Amino acid sequence: MENGQNEMVLRSLNALRLSRRRLVGTAAATAVALPATGWISGQSATATPRRTARAQGDAATLVGLDNLPGQNWLYYDPARLYEINPASGFQVVYECLYHIPDGYEIGTIEPLLAEDMPAVSEDGLTATIKIKSGVTFHNSGNEMTADDWIWSWNRLKNLLGNPSFLVTDFIESFSAVDPTTIEIKLLSSNAALAAILTSLPFAVTDRVAAQEHGGVAEEGADESDTLTDWLNEGNSIGTGPYRLAQWDVANEIILENNAEYWGDAAAFDRIIFRNVADSSTRLQLLETGEADFAFSVDPDQFQQVLDNPGLQLIEGPSLAYEYLALNVTEEVGGPLASKDARQAIAHAIDYSGIIDGLVAGRAVRPATVVPLGLLGAEEVQELAYQTDITRANELWAASGNGPTELTLTYGAGQSAPGGLSRDILAAKLQQDIQNIEGVTVTLTPMDSNQRLQDYRDGKLQFTMSDWSPDYADVHTYADPFGRTDGAAARRVGYSDPEVDALLLEGIAEQDVAARTEDYVELQQILLDAAAFLIEFQPNYVVPASAAIQGLAPHGVYIVQLRYATKEAGA
């Protein structure tokens, strides 16, 4: 069922989407007009797996490869989930009221554990949702009721973790009207409500089992809740077709078939995510049949995949991108506190060299933090910064900084969206930016988890990072990067009252044309501020066994595994 609020929001993406399960024909194929994802695995030393999983010859097992620690597989707790690649496995263990089944139709939202789309009051401030009956939780067999949803959302709110804003920014209160009915009171009319409710932190958990194992939903949960520790021992309390059986990010994460699943039976007895950090090793394991798919390989290995009749490249659209964050405060940013200096860097970057060269043309570049395919992105595309070294030097001179050393940090051994090594990308950026007279860039690779924490704490002057959506709507990008104290804005000290006001207007506006105007104006302001510079928005390319069917890139879930199957003995 099409969500009316999103029908136009992602119009470009749906209009330009790739054909389902497109098999890439050449390694240097021209990029489609709208990207695909790839916030993928790293390039550091390969961890030794605890076991060797049967893959292609075993139709009952699906094995995927990722740099698990390097890509921030931190925990299997819906109230804490804020990372990227884990969403692929997470969404088949924990379920929301609504989901987006098809990564090629990212604007189509359908009921999952809800019976229908939200019934919204005339004033737009109250939503009523009926939930399915007869759904049971993993392990306990407890039946899901509206009280489980209310408890789960209260825990999400009161843990005060990164995703808690999904409740506090939009929802005044929620309550169980009866065992199968939820009522949500909104802070304001919300054009993105159904999209927001697809976000995985809104998944339901078994409140009885959760409380038995340290779960707390009341105020103060951030200090007293210990449920995450128990979940990370290999336990799950969701409703999905798979349940967590092992959590060992140094080796393997294992999901097992939930035989009591309320919906269509899971296709596999188990799904295994193996920790393999090195791209060449991932490709080797695909070639030998020890794995079925990988979150990525290096772009320069695509042709090797294409040349192997037993493998395929599956390409599809993403809403991810790689960006540079420039701290605008004097205390942390130093010379980058000058807007002229930030704009100088924006003009120094060789975007074509990155997109056409390093990622083999499988990417585009949005002008701002709103990726192409979302509301208002196309309208500002012509305003994107262009490579212009003369202009870069003029702006740097205008900043008054003079000779300067900048420290560019990034996650060591990580890949950017699309599989490009951040080590390679960092070297390219260093070369580009040092074309500004007097500027020296020192590259500082960091432990990926420590870099992420330091970035979230606002400690980094100049860093490389990536972003993917919490839900499929323009607001999930505009708000964290634009709002004062937004998730990304606070990391660089950015604040603008005009942007804050436009965000409030944009989320409440139900008319698509008027809403577009709000987000276009907002993007123009962000573009001028140059606190965030988008390098590229990639197509997501998944190398996989030719025996795999139904597996597809997904702009929110990264890889859609819910409908994947495998031919026996292939």
N, C-alpha and C positions, 0 to 999 in steps of 0.2 A: 504494500500500500504506500503510495507516494505521500510524503508529508508536505502539506501545502506551503509551509514556510520555507522549505528547502528546495521546492520545485524550481525556483528561479535562481536561488542562491548559488547553486553549482551548475548553472546552465552551460557554461563553457566546457566544464569537465565532461559532462554527459554528452554534449554535442560532438566532442572531439575524442571520445574514449576509444581505446584500442579494441579490436575485436577480441572476444573472449578467448583466453588461453593462447594468445598470439605467439607463434613460434618465430623467434627472431631469425631473419634470413642472413644477415651479414654482421660482422663484428662492428662495422662502422656505419651501421644503418642510421639514416637521418632521424633525429629526434622527432617524436610526435609532438604536436602542439601542446599537449598537456601531460605532465610528468608521471612518474611512477615512483615508488619509494625506495629508500635504501638507507637506513640508519643502521648499518650492519656491522659485521664482525671485524675484529682487529687483526694485527699482523705480527704479534709477538710470538715468543716461543710456544710450541704446542704442548699442552698438558697431556700427560699420559692417561688415556681413559682407563677406568677401573675394569671395564669389560669391553669386549668386542661384540657389538650388536649385529645380528643378522639383519640385512636390509632388503636388497632388491629381490632375493630369492624367497623372502618370507612376506607373504601378502598380509599377514596379521600384525606386522610391526612397521612403523614409519620412523625413520631416523633422520633427524635434522642436525645440521652443524652450525655452531656459532661460537664466537669468543665470549663465553658466558660472563666471566668477571669483567672483561673489558667493555662489554655492552650493557653493563649495569643490571644484570639479573640479581636483584637485591633481596626480594622476598615474594612470597605468594599470598599476599594479604590485600584484599581489595581496597581497604581503607587507607593503605599506604602506597598503592601502585601509582607511580608517576614517571616511570621509565618507558622505554620505547619497544625494543624487541620482545620483552616478556609478554607483551599484549597478545602475541600470536598463540601462545600456549594458554595464557590466562583466560581468554574468552571462550575456551571449550571446557573450562573447569567451573568458572563462576559466570552467572548470567544476569542480564539486566532486564528491565521491563521491555525495552526496545533494542533492536540491533540493526546493523547494516549488512545484509547477507552478501552482497556482491560488490567487490572492490571496483568493478568497472561501472557501477551504478551508485556512486558514493552518496548521491542525494536521495536515494530511496531508503526510507526508514520503515521497518515493519515491526509489529508486535512480536515479542518473544515470550516473556512470562506475563505479559499483559494480554487481556482479551481483545482490546481494541486500542486505537489512538486516544490520547487524552480528550476528555470532554471539558471544554474551557468555558467559564462563565462569560457573560456578555461584557463585563468590565475587564476581562482578561486577567483577573487576579486570583482565580480559583480554578484548579484543575482536578478532575475526578477520574480515577483510573481503576478499572476492574482487573483483578489478577486471576490467573488460572487456578483451578482447583485440582487436587490430586497430585501435586508435585511434591516429591520427597527429597530430602537432603542426603548427601553422601554419608555413608557409614551408619548414621543414627536411624535413618528411616523416618525421622520426624517430618510431618507434613508442613509445607510452607503456608504461612498465613500473612495477612497484612501486618501483624505485629512484628514479624521477622524483618519486613522492610523498614518499618519505623525504627526498630532497634539498630539495624545496619546503618541507616542514614544518620542516626544520632551519633553512632560511634565515628563515622566518617567526619562529621562536623567537629566532634569534641576531641579527637586525637590531635587536632591542630597541625596535621601534616600538610605536605605540599598540595594534595588534592582537596583539602577541606574547603577551599574557596568555591568549589562547585556547589556546595550547599549555601555557604554564608553569603555569597555574592548575589544569589538569585532567589533564595527561598526563605520566607518568613517563618513558616512552620509546616509540619505535616502530621497527619494523624490517621489512625485506622478507624474508618466509619463502621466497618463490620469485618469479619474474617477475610473477605475477598474484595474489599474496597478501600482504596487509599485516597485521601484528600490532601492536596498540596495548596498552601497559601503562598502566593508569589509576592515578592517585594515590589514588582512592577510588571506590567504586561511584558511578555517574553516571547519574542519571535523565534527563539531557538530552543524552546522547552523540550520538544521531543528529541532533538539532536543531543541536548545536554544529558538527557536520561539514557542515552546509549553509552555514555562514558563509563568505562569499566569500574571505577571506584563506586558507582551507584549499584553495583551488583549486590544481590541479596546473600546473606549468610544465615546459618542456623543459629538463632539467638540462644537456644538452650545449650547446645554443644559449645558455643563460643564462651558463654559465661562459665561453664564448667572448666574451661581451660584458660581462664584469665582475661576474658574479654570484658571491657568496660565501655558503656555508652554514655555515661553521665559526664557532667563537667568534671574536669580533672583527669579524664581518661589518658591524656598525654603523659601523665606522671605515674599512673597506676596500672595501665593496661599491659598485659604480658602475652596476649594471644598470638602476636606475631612470632614469638619464639617457638611456640608450640606448632604453629603452621609451618615454620621453616624446618621442622623435624620430619616433614613429609606427610603432613596431614592436610585435609581440605574439608570444608564445610559448605560447599556450594551445591548447585543443582545440575551442573553440566554433564555432557555425555562422557567426560573423562574426569577422573579424580587424581589428585597428586599422590604418588606412591614413594617418590624419592626426591629429595632436594639436596644436591651436592654440586654446587656450581663449579668446583674444581674438576669435576669429572662428568657426571651425567645428572640430568633432571628427567624423571620418568613419570609419565601419566599413564594410568591404567583405565581400561574400559569400565564404565559405570553401568552394570547390567540392569540397574533399576531406573535407568533414565526415562523420563516422562515422554520424550519425543522419539524421533527416529533413532534406531540403534546406531551406536558408533561403529565406524568402518574397521577400526583397528583394535586389537587387544591391548596395544600399548603404543604410545608416542614417546620417543626418546630424543632429548636434546643433548648432544654431546659437545663438550668443551674442546674445540679445535681452533686455536687462535690464528694459525698460519694459513694464508689463502692457498698456497700450493698444496699443502697437506689436505685441505678440504677438497680440492679438486681431485687429488689422488684417491681419496676415499670414495668419492662419487664414481670415479672411473673403475675402481675395483669392486663396486657393488656393496661396500660396507656402509654406505649412507644413501639416502634417497633424495635429499635436497640440502642446500646450504643457503643461509641468509645472504651470502654473497661470495663471490670470488673477485679478484682484481679485474678491472675492465680489460687489461691487456691479456687476460686468459679467456675471454669470451670466445675467441675463434677456436681455441682448443676444445671448448665445449661443443661448439657447432660442428666441428670436424668428427665428433664421436657419435655414431648412429645410436648408441645406447643412452645418450643424454639429450637434454633439451634446455633451451633458455626460455623462460616464461617472463614476458615483459608486460607491465601494466602501470596504471597511473598511481602516483603518490601525492600526498600533501605535505611531504617533508622537504626540508632544505638545509643547506649548510650556510652558516653565517658567522660574521665577526662581530663581537661585542666590544664596544669602546666605552670605558668608564668615563663619565662626563664630570666627575667631581675633581676638585683640585687635590684632595687628599690622596685619592687612589689613582685617578687618571693622569694627574700631572699635566703634561703638555696636551693631552687629549681633552682637557676641559674646554679647549678652544674649538668652537664649531668649525672655524676655518681649517683647523688641523684635521679634524675628522673628515671633512669634505675633501681635503687634499688626498687623504688615503683612499677615499672612494674613487677618485679619478685616477689613481695610480695603478689600480688593480687591472690586470689583463684578463678580463672575463672571457673573451673568446678563446684565449690560450687554455684556460681551465676547462671550458665546456667542450670546445671542439677537439682539444688535444687530450687532456688528462682523463676526461670521462667519455671519450669517443663519440661525442655528439649526442649522447643520450641524456640530455638535460635542457632545461630552459632557465631563464633568470627573471624572477619577478622584480619589480621595482622596489618593493617594500616588504615588510614582514608578512603581508597577506599573500599567500601563494596564488599563482595563476590557477583559475578554476573556481575561486571563491568570489563573493560579491565585491565589486569595485576594483579588483586587481587589474583587469584588462583596461579599465578607464584611465589608470595612471601609468600604464606600461611605458608610454613614450617619454615619461619624465625620469626614467631610470638613469643613474649615473653612467657615463660612458668613459672609457679609457682615454685620458688626455693628460699626458705628462706635463705639457706646458701649463695647463690650468692647475694641475696638482702643485707645481712649484710656485705658481702665483699665490695660491691659497695658503701654502705653508709659509711663504714670506709674510703674508698678511696676518698670520697667526702670531708673529713675533717670537716664535719659539727658538729659531736658530738651530744650530747643531743639536741633535737629540737622539738618545737611545731609547727605543721602545722594546718592551718585553712581551713577546707573543707566546702565550701558553696554549697547550693542547694536550689531549690524552695520548700518552705514549702507546703505540701499538694499536690504536683504534683506526677504524675506517670511518670516513664521512658517509653520508647518505649516497647510495649508489655503489659502494664498495671501494671508493678511492682511498688509498692510504693517506692518513693525515700527515705522516712524515713527508710524503711527496708533496702534498698540497701546501704544507707549511714552508717548504723550501721554495716553492713557486711564489708564494705570497711574500716571503722575505726578499726575493729577487725583485719583484715588482715594486714593492713599497720603497726599497732602497734606491729606486730611480728618482725619488725626491731628494734634492740636494741637501746634504747635511743630516739625513735620517739614517740611522742604523737600527736594524731589527735583530734582536737577540732571540733565538728560538729556545723555548724552555718546555720540553716534553715533561709531563707529570704523570704520576699514577692516575688512571682515569677516574677512579672514585674520589680521590682527593681533589683533583681538579674540579670535578663537578660540585663537591661540597664547598670548595673555596669560591667558586663562581657564585653559587647560591648565597654565600655569605657576603658577597660584594667585595671580595678582596683582590680581584684580578684587574689589572690595568687594561689588558688587551688579550682577548682569548678567542679561540675557535670553538664553535659549538654547533649543535643541530637542534631542530625543533620539529615536532610532529603534533597532530591535533589531539586535544582531549575530547573533542566532538567535532562533527563535520559542519562547521559554520564559521563565517568570517570572524565572529566575536572571539573565538578561542585563540586567535592570533592577535587581533587588534587590542584586546583587553590586556593580556599579560605583558605585551611589549609597550603599550601606550599608557595604561592607567598608573597614576601615582601609587607606588607600592605594589604594582602588578608583579607577577612572578618573575618576569624577565627585567622589567623596568627598574625594580629596586636593586637588582644585581649591578646595574651600571649607574645608579643614582639619577635616572631620568624622571622628570616630572613636568607636566604642562597642564594647567587648569582647563585650557580650551579643549585639549584632547579628552580630559576626564568628562567634560560636559557632553562632547560628541558621543562618547561611549554610552552614556546614560540614554541619550536620545536613540542611538542606533539599536540597542538591544530591545527597546520598547516599541520601536516603530514597526507596524504591521504591513504598511504599504511598501512594496519592494522598491519602487522608484525612489521614494523619499528616503528609504533606508540606504540605498546605494549612494545617494548624495552625501549622507552623513559619513559613510566610511571612505568615500573618495576624499572629502575635505580632511578627514583625520589622517589619511595616508600622506597627503601633501605636507602636512605638518611634520610627520615622522620622517619623511624623506629629507626635508630640510635640516632636521636635527642631526641626522647621520650618526645616531648612537648605535645603530645596528645596520650592518651592510650585508646584503644577501649575495652570496657567491654563485650558487646554482641551486636549482630545484630538479632533482634527477628523475629519470624513469627508474622504476624499480625492476631489476632484472634478477630472477631467481634461477640458478642452475639446478637442474633436477634430473632424476632418472626418467627415461622415456616411458617407463612403466607407470608413472604417476599421472593420475587424472584428477581434475577438480580442485587442484591446489592453485591458488592465485594470489598475486600481490594485492594488498589492501591498504588504502590510505590511512585507516585508523588501526586495524589489527595487524598490520605489517604483512603477514602471510595468513590468508584465510585457510585454516585447516579443517573446518567443520565439514566440508563437503569433499575432502580428498579421499581418493581410493587408489588401489594399486593392483595391477595385474599379477596374478600368481605366477611365480617361476620365471618372470621376465628378466 
